[in-house]
Amino acid sequence: MGFLRHLRVLYVQVLIAVVLGMAVGALWPTFGASLKPLGDAFIKLIKMAVAPVIFCTVAAGITRMGDMKAFGRLGARTLIYFEVVSTFALVVGLVVGRALQPGRGFNVDPATLDPSVAAGYAKKAAEGEGLVDYLLHLIPDAFVGAFASGDLLQVLVIAILTGFACNRMGEFGDRVANVLEDISKVFFGIIGVVVRLAPIGAFGAMAFTIGRYGLDALVNLGALIATFYATSLIFVLVVLGGIAALAGFSILKFIRYIREELLIVLGTSSSESVLPQMMLKLQRLGAGKGTVGLVIPTGYSFNLDGTNIYMTLATLFLAQATNTPLSLTQELTLLGVAMLTSKGASGVTGAGFITLAATLAVIPDLPIAALALLVGVDRFMSECRALTNLVGNGVATLVIARWEGDLDREVLREELARGPGETAAPVLAGAEAD
């Protein structure tokens, strides 16, 4: 009976699905690769509700703020935190790459690599937007266009403008905020239903990953993968753990609290698949709705700790594998460019390779064809990137909420001590409690 009771818990179901997916992909690669639509369908179902949830939460939260100076301060502090921690993640990847040299001994001749493999990513990187184009892209062509495209930053801009407008309308604005909060409950209810399909999505995505790329890739580039996972783990436990300790909570208890979300991300390789659930859990941990609504969506584009570690570490790996020496000036240039190219990466298909190609472009000595070395294992590393990004944004939200005086520390302590409990029911309950 105890075993059956545990099977009803979502994170246990997801864990079993991940293991089964790996087994199916390893034993029947062709069949496993054909299961990709299961993972894609789950992610699309979640993303369907993400934009309305962010719009309703942020717009209602700003309407309730009252003091617009407080919102401006919150935005400024959020961006400062993101820039400092993201830069530190880039430096960590650079330092580890220099110290451990995971690419040493490969002795790959760039002439033997297929340039067509990396050509597509290099072309997309070359077609990348400039700063002005990027800023203009934040403004959607139409109000509903942002929701149709699922561009989270565009939705965030619309939500902020709506919140400002409602904030100036007094009692009428409060009534609009009430309506938005009621609408958000509907979408959280939808997510509560969809999240029960997470085991199916995780099974299909993991079976595809193993079936399509195979376990051989893990063996061939095991040193790089092990280095990246170890570096990300140390970053989470030491760097983010230290930040969390200064803010008054334990990183290990926080990881335990979001274990369901972490397992879903592990299976789907997408941190966006748990964004709405993370917003609810952070509110349950005592962070204010307005702070959660602003920090989390912004962090998905500007606070990508795992992606930043990957970019500098992978670049040094490719340089070492192809015996391309890099000077200190080139490495510092790499760091500076990566600080820019890593922003907004989450919204681009194949973002890891596109941003990496854009970063490699500043080092002409390093052949872009070297990206072919990473094609077979990038999917395995994308899971670690997504997990690190998720933890980093969760910690950032709680830290900034405390910084703003918008965190109930007693609720945080009690919730972390109690643990998350079960999922779908609390998701709905959390929505009703707001």
PyMOL commands that set and color helices and strands:
alter all, ss='L'
color gray80, all
select helices_A, chain A and resi 2-7+10-27+29-33+36-65+68-100+110-112+115-126+131-137+145-149+152-167+171-213+216-220+222-247+251-257+259-268+271-284+289-302+305-321+328-341+345-347+351-360+368-373+378-403+409-418+424-433
alter helices_A, ss='H'
color red, helices_A
deselect
rebuild
show_as cartoon
